[in-house]
Amino acid sequence: MYTLYMAKGSSALAAHILLEEIGATYETEVLSVPAGDHLAPGYLAVNPRGRVPALKTPHGVITENPAILAYLAQAHPEKSLAPEDPFSFARAQSANMYLASTMHPAFAHKLRGARYADDPAAIEAMKAKVPANIRECARLVEDHLLQGPWVLGADYSMCDPYFFLVHRWMAANDVSLDDFPGISAHVRAMKARPATNAALAQHIP
């Protein structure tokens, strides 16, 4: 049994999709970020970072999407969602970590500028830069990280639920999919999977 701590519309969608893909037994704890649930003492006892997602496992709590996705894939090897050899696994992690360390923070500058600066003018300057940064990140995803119909090539993997977030970050910043046929194809393929739709249904605000 797993417990996924999530907020609707958040990046927790990636872990949620993978839980559905592996057919895991899980429950969700839905937090409201606007209401400050993620900063309440009860949740900070689960994840002191005050972020979602967090995944409670039989062994303890895991936070951060790349770690959660890797754990779920390796905990259910029969689903073949993570490469087995060290180099290929490292490349998969590299792809996921690009989203975690670069593209997602670039998106966060739009709504979470106060994390990075106190000067209102600086915060507004960060917001203004977000669409260009997201477009630049999407171009790198399109040209270098998508290796085929799926992120790693021919086979669906732990990376694909995370990369499904890319088009959402693009849409939120008016970056059209029209110039990104690879990302567009990936979105269509993801939306055709029952696991994606089952998770999405629980993320409708």
LUMTISE-384035 format. One line per field, with one value per atom (N, C-alpha, C): atom name; z, x, y; residue in one letter. Coordinates in nm, 3 decimals. Each point is the difference from the previous one (the first is absolute). Example, Ala and Ser with C-alpha at 12.3 -4.5 7.8 and 13.67 -1.06 7.14 Angstrom:
2
name	(N CA C N CA C)
pz	(0.780 0.000 0.000 -0.072 0.006 0.073)
px	(1.319 -0.089 0.090 -0.035 0.082 -0.077)
py	(-0.569 0.119 0.120 0.105 0.119 0.109)
resn	(A A A S S S)
***
This chain:
205
name	(N CA C N CA C N CA C N CA C N CA C N CA C N CA C N CA C N CA C N CA C N CA C N CA C N CA C N CA C N CA C N CA C N CA C N CA C N CA C N CA C N CA C N CA C N CA C N CA C N CA C N CA C N CA C N CA C N CA C N CA C N CA C N CA C N CA C N CA C N CA C N CA C N CA C N CA C N CA C N CA C N CA C N CA C N CA C N CA C N CA C N CA C N CA C N CA C N CA C N CA C N CA C N CA C N CA C N CA C N CA C N CA C N CA C N CA C N CA C N CA C N CA C N CA C N CA C N CA C N CA C N CA C N CA C N CA C N CA C N CA C N CA C N CA C N CA C N CA C N CA C N CA C N CA C N CA C N CA C N CA C N CA C N CA C N CA C N CA C N CA C N CA C N CA C N CA C N CA C N CA C N CA C N CA C N CA C N CA C N CA C N CA C N CA C N CA C N CA C N CA C N CA C N CA C N CA C N CA C N CA C N CA C N CA C N CA C N CA C N CA C N CA C N CA C N CA C N CA C N CA C N CA C N CA C N CA C N CA C N CA C N CA C N CA C N CA C N CA C N CA C N CA C N CA C N CA C N CA C N CA C N CA C N CA C N CA C N CA C N CA C N CA C N CA C N CA C N CA C N CA C N CA C N CA C N CA C N CA C N CA C N CA C N CA C N CA C N CA C N CA C N CA C N CA C N CA C N CA C N CA C N CA C N CA C N CA C N CA C N CA C N CA C N CA C N CA C N CA C N CA C N CA C N CA C N CA C N CA C N CA C N CA C N CA C N CA C N CA C N CA C N CA C N CA C N CA C N CA C N CA C N CA C N CA C N CA C N CA C N CA C N CA C N CA C N CA C N CA C N CA C N CA C N CA C N CA C N CA C N CA C N CA C N CA C N CA C N CA C N CA C N CA C N CA C N CA C N CA C N CA C)
pz	(0.000 0.000 0.000 -0.088 -0.006 0.033 0.048 0.015 -0.077 -0.096 -0.077 0.053 0.045 0.043 -0.123 -0.036 -0.127 0.015 -0.096 -0.018 -0.143 -0.020 -0.134 -0.091 -0.120 -0.096 0.020 0.098 0.032 -0.074 0.019 -0.063 0.060 0.107 0.055 -0.102 -0.106 -0.105 -0.056 -0.010 -0.056 0.082 0.131 0.087 -0.001 -0.008 -0.001 -0.122 -0.116 -0.122 0.014 0.055 0.011 0.098 0.107 0.092 -0.074 -0.086 -0.079 -0.099 -0.062 -0.098 0.062 0.121 0.061 0.070 0.005 0.064 0.150 0.058 0.143 0.083 0.119 0.099 0.071 -0.012 0.059 0.039 0.084 0.033 -0.015 -0.010 -0.016 0.118 0.033 0.094 -0.079 -0.022 -0.085 0.086 -0.032 0.072 -0.085 0.065 -0.068 0.025 -0.106 0.014 0.032 -0.068 0.036 0.146 0.057 0.140 0.096 -0.055 0.084 0.063 -0.054 0.058 -0.004 -0.102 -0.015 0.105 0.072 0.105 0.140 0.007 0.130 0.073 0.133 0.074 -0.036 -0.024 -0.031 -0.126 -0.103 -0.124 0.011 0.071 0.016 0.075 0.079 0.065 -0.102 -0.111 -0.108 -0.091 -0.042 -0.090 0.049 0.070 0.054 -0.106 -0.126 -0.107 -0.030 0.040 -0.025 -0.147 -0.073 -0.143 -0.027 -0.113 -0.050 -0.135 -0.033 0.069 0.111 0.083 0.091 -0.007 0.011 -0.008 0.125 0.074 0.116 -0.050 0.029 -0.042 0.123 -0.017 0.115 0.072 -0.066 0.058 0.054 -0.027 0.041 -0.110 0.017 -0.094 -0.099 -0.126 -0.105 -0.056 -0.024 -0.062 -0.127 -0.082 -0.127 -0.109 -0.109 -0.107 -0.054 -0.035 -0.055 0.094 0.131 0.096 0.012 0.003 0.011 -0.122 -0.118 -0.123 -0.009 0.034 -0.003 0.101 0.119 0.101 -0.048 -0.050 -0.043 -0.113 -0.094 -0.111 0.049 0.092 0.048 0.099 0.070 0.094 -0.072 -0.128 -0.079 -0.131 0.009 -0.119 -0.107 0.040 -0.098 -0.104 0.028 -0.094 -0.101 0.020 -0.093 -0.030 0.105 -0.015 0.022 0.033 0.017 -0.066 -0.065 -0.058 0.109 -0.038 0.097 0.008 -0.113 0.007 0.053 0.072 0.069 -0.092 -0.118 -0.087 -0.051 -0.044 -0.051 0.111 0.121 0.112 0.031 -0.005 0.025 -0.105 -0.125 -0.104 0.024 0.047 0.033 0.114 0.102 0.112 -0.046 -0.091 -0.052 -0.065 -0.078 -0.065 0.104 0.098 0.103 0.082 0.029 0.082 -0.074 -0.133 -0.075 0.027 -0.001 0.032 0.142 0.094 0.141 0.033 -0.064 0.039 -0.087 -0.121 -0.093 -0.046 -0.061 -0.061 0.104 0.101 0.101 0.079 0.043 0.064 -0.091 -0.130 -0.093 0.001 0.004 0.009 0.134 0.107 0.134 0.015 -0.081 0.008 -0.027 -0.071 -0.033 0.123 0.083 0.115 0.133 0.001 0.126 0.004 -0.063 -0.005 0.136 0.099 0.134 0.063 -0.058 0.049 -0.032 -0.105 -0.055 0.020 0.028 0.015 0.086 0.064 0.080 -0.073 -0.093 -0.072 -0.097 0.013 -0.092 -0.147 -0.029 -0.139 -0.052 0.086 -0.040 -0.024 0.086 -0.016 -0.131 -0.034 -0.126 -0.119 0.013 -0.109 -0.021 0.110 -0.012 -0.071 0.038 -0.064 -0.150 -0.037 -0.141 -0.082 0.065 -0.069 -0.015 0.074 0.004 -0.137 -0.081 -0.129 -0.088 -0.005 -0.080 0.056 0.132 0.061 -0.025 0.010 -0.024 -0.146 -0.090 -0.142 -0.022 0.061 -0.014 0.055 0.115 0.058 -0.089 -0.054 -0.087 -0.125 -0.051 -0.118 0.032 0.117 0.037 0.016 0.063 0.013 -0.137 -0.090 -0.134 -0.077 0.005 -0.086 0.059 0.134 0.060 0.100 0.063 0.107 -0.043 -0.093 -0.050 -0.102 0.031 -0.084 -0.099 0.005 -0.090 0.036 -0.021 0.044 0.150 0.073 0.144 0.033 0.120 0.038 -0.027 0.036 -0.016 -0.132 -0.087 -0.130 -0.026 -0.022 -0.040 0.116 0.121 0.113 0.100 0.046 0.108 0.126 0.076 0.120 0.109 0.109 0.114 -0.037 -0.111 -0.042 -0.061 -0.063 -0.079 0.081 0.118 0.078 0.038 0.025 0.037 -0.122 -0.116 -0.120 -0.047 0.048 -0.031 0.058 0.101 0.059 -0.090 -0.094 -0.081 -0.075 -0.061 -0.080 0.089 0.125 0.092 0.035 0.024 0.028 -0.123 -0.117 -0.123 -0.014 0.016 -0.019 0.099 0.122 0.102 -0.034 -0.098 -0.039 -0.148 -0.058 -0.139 -0.097 0.029 -0.093 -0.077 -0.127 -0.082 -0.028 -0.006 -0.038 -0.150 -0.078 -0.145 -0.051 0.069 -0.042 0.061 0.070 0.073 -0.030 -0.120 -0.037 0.088 0.050 0.086 0.132 0.063 0.125 -0.024 -0.113 -0.032 -0.013 -0.068 -0.015 0.134 0.086 0.132 0.081 -0.007 0.072 -0.048 -0.130 -0.053 0.046 -0.002 0.044 0.148 0.080 0.144 0.025 -0.071 0.021 -0.047 -0.079 -0.046 0.102 0.106 0.099 0.113 0.036 0.108 0.131 0.031 0.128 0.005 -0.112 -0.003 0.029 -0.064 0.017 0.139 0.058 0.136 0.099 -0.017 0.089 -0.025 -0.127 -0.033 0.062 0.004 0.053 0.146 0.071 0.140 0.022 -0.110 0.009 -0.051 -0.034 -0.045 0.119 -0.011 0.115 0.044)
px	(0.085 -0.085 0.088 -0.032 0.068 -0.100 0.051 -0.080 0.070 -0.072 0.052 -0.057 0.087 -0.040 0.009 -0.111 -0.008 -0.083 0.015 -0.091 -0.050 -0.126 -0.057 0.068 0.033 0.066 0.150 0.055 0.143 0.082 0.131 0.089 -0.014 -0.080 -0.028 -0.070 -0.051 -0.065 0.093 0.129 0.095 0.003 0.018 0.001 -0.134 -0.107 -0.134 -0.020 0.044 -0.011 0.078 0.120 0.081 -0.062 -0.059 -0.071 -0.111 -0.071 -0.104 0.059 0.112 0.063 0.042 0.053 0.047 -0.112 -0.120 -0.112 0.016 0.064 0.028 -0.126 0.002 -0.102 0.045 -0.080 0.041 -0.122 0.024 -0.100 0.062 -0.083 0.050 -0.041 0.087 -0.029 0.010 -0.114 -0.003 0.017 0.103 0.030 -0.042 -0.042 -0.029 0.116 0.075 0.110 -0.052 -0.106 -0.051 -0.043 -0.048 -0.042 0.117 0.118 0.118 0.015 -0.072 0.009 0.143 0.077 0.136 0.096 -0.044 0.083 -0.053 -0.106 -0.058 0.092 0.003 0.090 -0.016 -0.123 -0.020 0.072 -0.005 0.069 0.151 0.041 0.144 0.066 -0.077 0.054 0.025 -0.075 0.019 0.113 -0.006 0.100 0.039 0.111 0.042 0.023 0.015 0.017 -0.130 -0.113 -0.127 -0.038 0.039 -0.031 -0.074 -0.068 -0.056 0.067 0.011 -0.058 0.091 -0.061 0.073 -0.067 0.077 -0.055 0.037 -0.101 0.023 0.005 0.109 0.022 0.009 0.004 0.019 0.132 0.094 0.133 0.018 -0.093 0.013 -0.046 0.023 -0.047 0.110 -0.040 0.090 -0.058 0.086 -0.041 0.081 -0.044 0.062 -0.035 -0.055 -0.051 0.101 0.124 0.091 0.023 0.009 0.021 -0.124 -0.118 -0.124 -0.019 0.022 -0.020 0.099 0.126 0.101 -0.033 -0.043 -0.035 -0.114 -0.106 -0.116 0.038 0.081 0.041 0.085 0.093 0.088 -0.070 -0.101 -0.074 -0.095 -0.025 -0.089 0.070 0.110 0.080 -0.075 -0.104 -0.078 -0.067 -0.012 -0.064 0.100 0.129 0.105 -0.009 -0.007 -0.015 0.130 0.106 0.131 0.106 0.099 0.110 0.073 0.051 0.069 0.149 0.063 0.144 0.029 0.111 0.028 0.005 0.061 0.013 -0.136 -0.083 -0.132 -0.088 0.014 -0.077 0.045 0.131 0.052 -0.052 -0.010 -0.052 -0.148 -0.074 -0.141 -0.010 0.082 0.001 0.043 0.095 0.043 -0.115 -0.082 -0.115 -0.099 -0.032 -0.095 0.056 0.128 0.058 0.008 0.006 -0.005 -0.133 -0.108 -0.129 -0.001 0.052 -0.006 0.089 0.116 0.097 -0.003 -0.056 0.004 -0.139 -0.076 -0.126 -0.106 -0.014 -0.102 0.033 0.126 0.030 -0.025 0.027 -0.028 -0.148 -0.083 -0.145 -0.038 0.067 -0.033 0.025 0.087 0.026 -0.126 -0.095 -0.122 -0.088 -0.013 -0.091 0.073 0.126 0.072 0.124 -0.006 0.116 0.052 -0.089 0.042 0.095 0.010 0.099 0.142 0.012 0.132 0.042 -0.095 0.034 -0.104 0.042 -0.092 -0.041 0.081 -0.026 -0.116 -0.110 -0.115 0.040 0.091 0.043 0.072 0.081 0.070 -0.098 -0.101 -0.100 -0.075 -0.035 -0.070 0.091 0.128 0.093 0.011 0.000 0.002 -0.124 -0.115 -0.125 0.004 0.051 0.003 0.090 0.099 0.097 -0.050 -0.104 -0.042 -0.037 -0.084 -0.035 0.121 0.097 0.120 0.080 0.010 0.073 -0.069 -0.133 -0.074 0.014 -0.005 0.019 0.139 0.101 0.136 0.010 -0.061 0.002 -0.074 -0.114 -0.078 0.080 0.076 0.082 0.105 0.062 0.098 -0.067 -0.119 -0.074 -0.028 -0.052 -0.035 0.120 0.111 0.114 0.096 0.001 0.105 -0.047 -0.114 -0.038 -0.103 -0.088 -0.094 0.070 0.017 0.077 -0.086 -0.129 -0.089 -0.143 -0.088 -0.137 -0.008 0.093 0.009 0.134 0.016 0.120 0.127 -0.004 0.120 0.003 -0.095 0.001 -0.128 0.014 -0.115 -0.090 0.052 -0.074 -0.040 -0.123 -0.050 0.083 0.026 0.082 -0.045 0.073 -0.026 0.014 0.069 0.020 -0.126 -0.082 -0.110 -0.106 -0.040 -0.097 0.053 0.130 0.058 0.001 0.039 0.004 -0.139 -0.103 -0.136 -0.031 0.076 -0.021 0.050 0.089 0.063 -0.103 -0.099 -0.097 -0.088 -0.018 -0.080 0.075 0.131 0.082 0.004 0.003 -0.001 -0.132 -0.110 -0.132 -0.022 0.050 -0.018 0.078 0.090 0.080 -0.014 -0.112 -0.031 0.110 0.065 0.098 -0.072 -0.024 -0.081 0.072 -0.078 0.054 0.026 -0.047 0.008 0.142 0.097 0.140 0.074 -0.072 0.064 -0.072 0.021 -0.073 0.030 0.122 0.034 -0.074 -0.002 -0.074 -0.149 -0.051 -0.142 -0.036 0.085 -0.024 0.004 0.092 0.010 -0.125 -0.053 -0.123 -0.115 -0.013 -0.107 0.015 0.122 0.023 -0.032 0.037 -0.030 -0.150 -0.072 -0.144 -0.076 0.065 -0.064 0.014 0.076 0.022 -0.101 -0.064 -0.099 0.055 0.126 0.058 0.005 0.034 0.005 -0.137 -0.101 -0.135 -0.056 0.036 -0.045 0.059 0.128 0.064 -0.054 -0.015 -0.050 -0.137 -0.082 -0.135 0.001 0.107 0.009 0.071 0.044 0.070 -0.083 -0.125 -0.087 -0.032 0.030 -0.022 -0.146)
py	(-0.120 0.120 0.124 0.091 0.129 0.109 0.113 0.122 0.111 0.058 0.111 0.130 0.086 0.134 0.090 0.062 0.071 0.126 0.088 0.113 -0.008 0.029 -0.008 0.100 -0.046 0.086 0.014 -0.069 0.013 -0.105 0.007 -0.097 -0.139 -0.013 -0.133 -0.089 0.061 -0.079 -0.106 0.030 -0.097 -0.129 0.014 -0.118 -0.070 0.078 -0.057 -0.089 0.048 -0.080 -0.130 0.007 -0.121 -0.099 0.048 -0.090 -0.075 0.070 -0.066 -0.098 0.036 -0.089 -0.133 0.004 -0.124 -0.076 0.059 -0.067 -0.010 0.101 -0.003 0.021 -0.054 0.032 0.127 0.104 0.128 0.081 0.098 0.100 0.136 0.102 0.136 0.086 0.092 0.107 0.130 0.065 0.119 0.124 0.078 0.123 0.120 0.106 0.125 0.096 0.031 0.094 0.140 0.050 0.133 0.011 -0.111 0.001 -0.019 -0.028 -0.016 -0.137 -0.100 -0.135 -0.054 0.040 -0.052 0.054 0.105 0.058 -0.029 -0.078 -0.036 -0.099 0.005 -0.089 -0.147 -0.044 -0.141 -0.042 0.086 -0.037 0.023 0.103 0.023 -0.115 -0.073 -0.119 -0.111 0.003 -0.096 0.046 0.127 0.057 0.139 0.011 0.130 0.107 -0.041 0.098 0.075 -0.057 0.064 0.002 -0.103 -0.009 -0.131 -0.003 -0.125 -0.030 -0.131 -0.115 -0.052 -0.083 -0.087 -0.136 -0.104 -0.135 -0.077 -0.043 -0.087 -0.143 -0.067 -0.138 -0.089 -0.131 -0.088 0.023 0.070 0.022 0.142 0.087 0.139 0.093 0.127 0.102 0.037 0.014 0.048 0.129 0.098 0.125 0.022 0.094 0.040 -0.100 0.054 -0.085 -0.100 0.038 -0.101 -0.117 0.028 -0.108 -0.089 0.063 -0.078 -0.089 0.057 -0.078 -0.115 0.026 -0.106 -0.109 0.039 -0.099 -0.089 0.060 -0.080 -0.095 0.048 -0.085 -0.116 0.028 -0.107 -0.093 0.052 -0.084 -0.096 0.027 -0.085 -0.037 -0.076 -0.029 -0.077 -0.070 -0.077 0.089 0.129 0.092 0.059 -0.025 0.045 0.150 0.080 0.145 0.076 -0.070 0.064 -0.087 0.062 -0.079 -0.077 -0.116 -0.083 0.029 0.034 0.022 0.140 0.016 0.127 0.121 -0.013 0.116 0.046 -0.093 0.037 0.056 -0.054 0.054 0.142 0.025 0.134 0.098 -0.042 0.088 0.032 -0.100 0.025 0.099 -0.017 0.094 0.139 0.006 0.130 0.074 -0.072 0.063 0.052 -0.083 0.043 0.116 -0.004 0.106 0.132 -0.004 0.126 0.070 -0.075 0.060 0.053 -0.079 0.037 0.119 0.008 0.102 0.124 -0.011 0.113 0.044 -0.090 0.045 0.031 -0.084 0.027 0.127 0.023 0.128 0.120 -0.016 0.111 0.034 -0.103 0.020 0.063 -0.043 0.049 0.149 0.056 0.144 0.083 -0.059 0.074 0.021 -0.103 0.005 0.005 -0.036 -0.014 0.088 0.116 0.088 0.041 0.004 0.040 -0.101 -0.120 -0.095 0.047 0.081 0.031 0.145 0.089 0.142 0.069 0.110 0.083 0.127 0.045 0.123 -0.021 0.074 -0.017 0.014 0.091 0.018 -0.124 -0.060 -0.122 -0.114 -0.009 -0.105 0.018 0.124 0.025 -0.030 0.030 -0.031 -0.151 -0.076 -0.146 -0.050 0.053 -0.042 0.027 0.116 0.036 -0.093 -0.057 -0.086 -0.144 -0.038 -0.140 -0.055 0.065 -0.060 -0.031 0.091 -0.025 -0.117 -0.009 -0.111 -0.133 -0.001 -0.125 -0.042 0.096 -0.034 -0.060 0.059 -0.052 -0.142 -0.024 -0.135 -0.098 0.041 -0.088 -0.036 0.096 -0.029 -0.105 0.007 -0.101 -0.137 -0.002 -0.125 -0.058 0.082 -0.043 -0.055 0.073 -0.032 -0.102 -0.013 -0.082 -0.106 0.020 -0.093 -0.104 0.034 -0.100 -0.087 -0.127 -0.090 -0.079 0.016 -0.074 0.031 -0.095 0.027 0.022 -0.063 0.019 0.064 0.046 0.074 -0.082 -0.128 -0.084 -0.074 0.027 -0.066 -0.077 -0.130 -0.080 -0.040 0.002 -0.055 0.107 -0.008 0.086 -0.025 0.106 -0.014 0.095 -0.002 0.089 0.147 0.029 0.139 0.061 -0.082 0.055 0.072 -0.048 0.079 0.138 0.010 0.130 0.092 -0.052 0.082 0.041 -0.068 0.042 0.137 0.042 0.133 0.112 -0.033 0.104 0.083 -0.067 0.075 0.087 -0.039 0.083 0.127 -0.011 0.119 0.090 -0.060 0.080 0.074 -0.070 0.062 0.115 -0.016 0.104 0.127 -0.010 0.115 0.033 -0.046 0.031 -0.041 -0.112 -0.056 -0.109 0.024 -0.090 -0.131 -0.108 -0.130 -0.009 0.095 -0.011 -0.017 0.060 -0.008 -0.118 -0.087 -0.109 -0.131 -0.056 -0.122 -0.120 -0.009 -0.113 0.006 0.118 0.016 -0.022 0.052 -0.018 -0.148 -0.076 -0.143 -0.071 0.042 -0.061 0.027 0.121 0.033 -0.089 -0.016 -0.084 -0.144 -0.050 -0.138 -0.018 0.097 -0.007 0.003 0.087 0.012 -0.123 -0.084 -0.124 -0.113 0.022 -0.106 0.011 -0.112 0.003 0.054 -0.029 0.045 0.152 0.062 0.146 0.059 -0.054 0.054 -0.027 -0.114 -0.029 0.097 0.034 0.097 0.141 0.038 0.133 0.025 -0.102 0.017 0.043 -0.035 0.037 0.134 0.063 0.127 0.116 -0.026 0.107 0.089 0.131 0.089 0.005)
resn	(M M M Y Y Y T T T L L L Y Y Y M M M A A A K K K G G G S S S S S S A A A L L L A A A A A A H H H I I I L L L L L L E E E E E E I I I G G G A A A T T T Y Y Y E E E T T T E E E V V V L L L S S S V V V P P P A A A G G G D D D H H H L L L A A A P P P G G G Y Y Y L L L A A A V V V N N N P P P R R R G G G R R R V V V P P P A A A L L L K K K T T T P P P H H H G G G V V V I I I T T T E E E N N N P P P A A A I I I L L L A A A Y Y Y L L L A A A Q Q Q A A A H H H P P P E E E K K K S S S L L L A A A P P P E E E D D D P P P F F F S S S F F F A A A R R R A A A Q Q Q S S S A A A N N N M M M Y Y Y L L L A A A S S S T T T M M M H H H P P P A A A F F F A A A H H H K K K L L L R R R G G G A A A R R R Y Y Y A A A D D D D D D P P P A A A A A A I I I E E E A A A M M M K K K A A A K K K V V V P P P A A A N N N I I I R R R E E E C C C A A A R R R L L L V V V E E E D D D H H H L L L L L L Q Q Q G G G P P P W W W V V V L L L G G G A A A D D D Y Y Y S S S M M M C C C D D D P P P Y Y Y F F F F F F L L L V V V H H H R R R W W W M M M A A A A A A N N N D D D V V V S S S L L L D D D D D D F F F P P P G G G I I I S S S A A A H H H V V V R R R A A A M M M K K K A A A R R R P P P A A A T T T N N N A A A A A A L L L A A A Q Q Q H H H I I I P P P)
***
